[in-house]
């Protein structure tokens, strides 16, 4: 069973749909022949499905390879060569902090506001630091390490009240339904990754509000309005669009299921939770470990048929010092409930985790 926060489980309907168009995934959508025309139709159809799901215009959808690329394009594409300040937090994924640090070397002033131990930040703290020269506020809608859901509506409200010219950009990793958090069209830019929307690896989205100008960070082609050179990953894009349709069609059942599973997990006596009560992202969990390695727990769980992973796998070996400083824990065990994971499966999963933890702790 899949519980990795950065992976998804394909729907059989999506796999069947993809099999009907395999030929076109090998064809250049920018070409001039009949096969290319059909590929372009699939691309246009996918863009429309994404736009409808997010409540935005199709012209505001840019396809990328990941939310990491989307974050880089939003941050570097808008801020390069500008002078002023940017606000983020001290508890962000490196796809936000690294491009900001690069721009700092070029003269940009970056304010890393301190979150609480859960990665949550009070919008009023942000209000205090928005100034006339504040170009952008950028952060994750969810703190990946703790599953803390930030007050996006409150943050956007205080930013725009203080300086309407300041852009708001958020990364919506980990959320099945972004509109549960905020109407996307109220933002200036937003990043999304395929697996969070039940799509495959290697595909992402950047919502770019009409009128905002970016400089491309990948050059050499006219794809994606000239902002992202290189042929689009049509297979990944179409697969993601079809998964999004299922998310839409089954929304009520999915939300009810995840709410039930969330309630069960939150009520368990478990390792120390490090998510903030009342501000936890649906379906996402993080639990603190002291004296134990999460990777070891994951290995034992895999032998039992449960697949887990770090919430930030690309920096798994480098987050532990920051994690210890912020949360007080040596490591974290993170997992994500898939839309149709049953309550019975959750109970089996939790039972396996508790059993393994007890065995490991008794052996120490």
C-alpha positions in Angstrom: 0.0 0.0 0.0 1.3 3.5 -0.9 1.7 6.0 1.8 4.7 7.9 0.4 3.9 11.7 0.6 5.7 12.2 -2.8 4.1 9.4 -4.7 0.7 8.6 -6.1 -1.2 5.4 -7.0 -2.6 5.4 -10.6 -6.3 4.9 -11.1 -7.1 1.9 -13.4 -9.4 4.2 -15.4 -6.4 6.5 -16.0 -4.2 3.7 -17.1 -6.8 2.5 -19.6 -7.3 6.0 -20.9 -3.6 6.4 -21.4 -3.3 3.2 -23.3 -5.6 4.5 -26.0 -3.2 7.4 -26.8 0.3 5.9 -26.4 1.2 6.7 -30.0 0.6 10.4 -29.6 2.9 10.6 -26.5 5.8 9.9 -28.8 4.9 12.7 -31.2 6.0 16.4 -31.0 2.9 18.5 -30.2 4.6 21.5 -32.0 4.9 19.6 -35.3 2.9 20.2 -38.4 1.7 16.7 -39.3 -1.6 15.0 -38.5 -0.2 13.1 -35.6 1.3 16.3 -34.1 -2.1 17.9 -34.5 -3.7 15.1 -32.4 -1.0 15.5 -29.8 -1.6 19.2 -29.6 -5.3 18.5 -29.1 -4.5 16.3 -26.1 -2.3 19.1 -24.7 -5.0 21.7 -25.2 -7.6 19.4 -23.6 -5.3 18.8 -20.6 -4.7 22.5 -20.1 -8.5 23.1 -20.1 -9.1 20.3 -17.5 -6.4 21.7 -15.2 -7.8 25.3 -15.6 -11.3 24.1 -14.8 -10.1 22.2 -11.7 -8.2 25.2 -10.4 -10.8 27.7 -11.3 -8.6 29.8 -13.5 -8.2 30.6 -17.2 -6.4 28.0 -19.5 -4.1 30.8 -20.6 -2.9 31.1 -17.0 -1.7 27.4 -16.9 2.0 26.7 -17.6 3.2 23.1 -17.6 6.6 22.3 -16.1 8.5 19.2 -15.0 7.7 19.6 -11.2 6.7 22.0 -8.5 10.4 22.5 -8.0 10.7 23.9 -11.5 7.5 25.9 -11.0 8.9 27.5 -7.9 12.2 28.4 -9.6 10.3 29.9 -12.5 8.0 31.9 -10.3 10.9 33.2 -8.1 13.7 33.7 -10.5 11.5 34.5 -13.4 9.9 37.4 -11.6 12.7 38.6 -9.3 15.8 38.4 -11.4 17.4 41.8 -12.0 14.9 43.5 -9.6 15.9 45.4 -6.5 13.8 45.2 -3.3 12.9 42.7 -0.7 11.1 39.3 -0.5 9.4 37.6 2.4 9.5 33.8 3.1 9.9 31.7 6.2 12.7 29.8 7.9 11.0 26.5 7.3 10.8 26.0 3.5 11.6 23.4 0.9 14.9 24.2 -0.9 13.1 24.7 -4.2 12.1 28.0 -2.6 15.1 28.8 -0.4 17.8 27.9 -2.9 16.7 30.3 -5.7 16.2 33.0 -3.1 19.7 32.5 -1.8 21.0 32.7 -5.4 19.2 36.0 -5.8 20.5 37.3 -2.5 24.0 37.1 -3.9 22.8 39.3 -6.7 21.6 42.0 -4.3 18.0 40.9 -3.4 17.0 41.4 0.3 15.3 38.2 1.6 13.5 38.1 5.0 13.3 34.6 6.5 10.5 35.0 9.1 10.5 32.6 12.0 7.6 30.1 12.1 6.5 28.2 15.2 7.8 24.6 15.8 5.1 23.3 13.4 6.1 25.6 10.5 3.0 27.7 11.0 3.2 31.5 10.7 0.9 34.2 11.9 -0.3 36.4 9.0 0.0 39.5 11.3 3.8 38.8 11.6 3.9 39.0 7.8 1.9 42.3 7.8 4.6 43.8 10.1 7.3 43.1 7.5 5.6 44.0 4.2 7.1 47.3 3.1 6.9 49.5 0.0 9.8 47.7 -1.6 8.4 44.2 -0.9 8.3 42.5 -4.2 6.9 39.1 -3.3 5.8 36.8 -0.5 6.6 33.2 -1.3 6.2 30.0 0.8 4.6 26.6 0.8 0.9 26.3 1.5 1.9 23.3 3.6 5.0 22.9 5.7 6.3 19.6 4.2 8.1 18.4 7.4 5.1 18.9 9.7 2.0 18.8 7.5 1.1 22.2 8.9 -1.4 24.0 6.7 -0.8 27.7 6.6 -3.4 30.5 6.6 -3.2 31.4 3.0 -6.3 33.5 2.9 -5.1 35.5 5.9 -1.7 35.9 4.5 -2.9 37.2 1.1 -5.3 39.5 2.9 -2.7 41.2 5.0 -0.2 41.4 2.1 -2.6 43.1 -0.3 -4.0 45.4 2.4 -0.4 46.6 3.2 1.0 46.7 -0.3 -1.3 45.7 -3.3 1.7 45.6 -5.6 3.4 42.8 -3.6 2.9 39.4 -5.4 1.8 36.3 -3.5 3.2 32.9 -4.6 2.5 29.6 -2.8 3.5 26.0 -3.5 0.5 23.7 -3.1 2.5 20.5 -2.6 0.5 17.8 -0.7 -3.0 19.1 -1.3 -5.6 17.2 -3.4 -8.0 20.2 -3.4 -6.2 23.6 -3.4 -9.6 25.4 -3.3 -10.1 24.1 0.2 -7.4 26.5 1.2 -8.0 29.5 -1.1 -9.5 30.5 -4.4 -6.4 30.1 -6.6 -7.4 33.1 -8.8 -6.9 35.3 -5.8 -3.2 34.5 -5.9 -0.6 35.9 -8.3 1.3 32.7 -8.8 0.9 29.1 -7.5 2.9 25.9 -8.0 1.6 22.4 -8.2 3.2 19.0 -8.7 1.8 16.0 -10.5 1.9 13.4 -7.6 0.0 15.7 -5.3 -2.8 15.7 -7.9 -2.5 11.9 -8.3 -0.5 12.4 -11.5 2.9 10.8 -12.4 6.3 12.0 -11.6 7.9 14.5 -14.0 5.1 17.0 -14.4 4.1 20.2 -12.6 2.0 23.3 -13.1 2.6 27.0 -12.5 -0.4 29.2 -12.3 0.6 32.7 -13.6 -2.1 35.4 -13.3 -2.7 37.3 -16.4 -0.6 40.4 -16.7 2.4 39.2 -14.6 5.5 39.0 -16.7 8.3 36.5 -16.1 11.7 35.9 -17.6 12.2 32.3 -18.8 14.8 30.3 -16.9 15.0 27.6 -19.6 15.5 29.2 -23.0 15.6 27.9 -26.6 12.0 27.4 -27.6 8.5 29.0 -27.7 6.6 26.3 -25.7 4.4 27.5 -22.8 4.2 31.0 -24.1 7.9 31.2 -24.5 8.4 30.8 -20.7 9.5 27.2 -20.6 11.5 26.0 -23.6 11.5 22.3 -24.5 8.7 19.9 -25.6 6.0 19.3 -23.0 5.8 16.0 -21.2 2.5 15.1 -22.9 2.3 11.7 -21.2 2.6 13.2 -17.7 0.4 16.1 -18.5 -2.4 14.0 -19.9 -2.2 11.5 -17.1 -2.4 14.3 -14.5 -5.4 15.8 -16.3 -7.2 12.5 -16.2 -6.4 12.0 -12.5 -7.7 15.5 -11.8 -11.0 14.5 -13.5 -11.4 11.6 -11.0 -10.6 13.9 -8.1 -13.4 16.2 -9.3 -16.0 13.5 -10.0 -15.4 11.7 -6.7 -14.7 14.7 -4.6 -17.4 14.3 -2.0 -16.5 10.6 -1.4 -12.8 11.3 -1.3 -13.2 14.1 1.2 -15.4 12.1 3.5 -13.0 9.1 3.3 -9.9 11.2 4.1 -11.8 13.0 7.0 -12.7 9.6 8.5 -9.1 8.3 8.1 -7.7 11.5 9.5 -10.0 11.3 12.5 -8.9 7.8 13.3 -5.1 8.5 13.0 -5.4 11.7 15.1 -7.2 9.7 17.8 -4.5 7.1 18.1 -1.8 6.9 20.8 1.2 7.1 18.4 4.6 8.7 18.2 4.6 12.4 19.0 2.6 14.3 16.4 4.2 17.5 15.1 1.3 18.8 13.2 -0.6 21.9 14.5 -4.1 21.2 15.8 -6.7 22.8 13.6 -4.1 23.6 10.9 -3.2 20.1 9.6 -3.3 19.4 5.8 -6.0 16.8 5.0 -4.5 13.3 4.6 -0.9 14.3 5.6 0.8 13.3 8.8 4.1 13.8 10.5 5.2 12.2 13.7 8.4 12.9 15.6 11.0 10.2 16.4 13.8 10.5 19.0 16.7 7.9 19.0 15.2 6.2 15.9 15.9 6.6 12.2 12.8 7.0 10.0 14.6 5.3 7.2 14.9 2.1 9.3 11.2 2.2 10.1 10.4 2.7 6.4 12.5 -0.4 5.5 10.7 -2.6 8.0 7.4 -1.3 6.8 8.2 -2.0 3.2 8.8 -5.7 4.1 5.2 -5.7 5.3 3.9 -4.2 2.0 3.7 -0.5 3.1 5.6 2.1 1.1 6.6 5.3 2.8 9.1 8.1 2.1 10.4 11.4 3.4 8.2 14.5 2.8 11.3 16.2 1.3 13.2 13.3 -0.2 15.6 15.5 -2.1 17.1 16.8 1.2 16.4 13.9 3.5 20.0 13.8 4.7 20.2 17.5 5.3 17.1 18.4 7.1 17.8 16.7 10.4 19.7 19.5 12.1 17.0 22.0 11.1 14.3 19.6 12.2 15.9 19.0 15.6 16.3 22.8 16.1 12.7 23.5 15.1 10.7 20.6 16.4 13.0 19.0 19.0 12.9 15.6 17.2 15.7 13.7 15.7 13.7 12.5 12.7 10.2 12.4 11.4 7.9 9.7 10.0 5.6 11.2 7.4 2.8 9.6 5.4 0.0 10.5 3.1 -3.5 8.9 2.9 -4.4 8.2 -0.7 -8.0 9.2 -1.8 -9.4 5.7 -1.7 -7.4 4.2 1.2 -10.0 2.5 3.3 -10.3 2.9 7.1 -9.5 -0.8 7.4 -6.2 -0.3 5.5 -5.4 2.6 7.8 -6.0 0.5 10.9 -3.7 -2.2 9.5 -1.1 0.4 8.6 -1.1 2.0 12.0 -1.0 -1.4 13.7 2.1 -2.3 11.7 3.8 1.0 12.5 3.1 0.6 16.3 4.3 -3.0 16.2 7.6 -2.2 14.4 8.3 0.8 16.8 7.7 -1.4 19.8 10.1 -4.1 18.4 12.8 -1.6 17.5 12.6 0.3 20.8 12.7 -3.0 22.9 15.9 -4.0 21.0 17.7 -0.8 21.8 
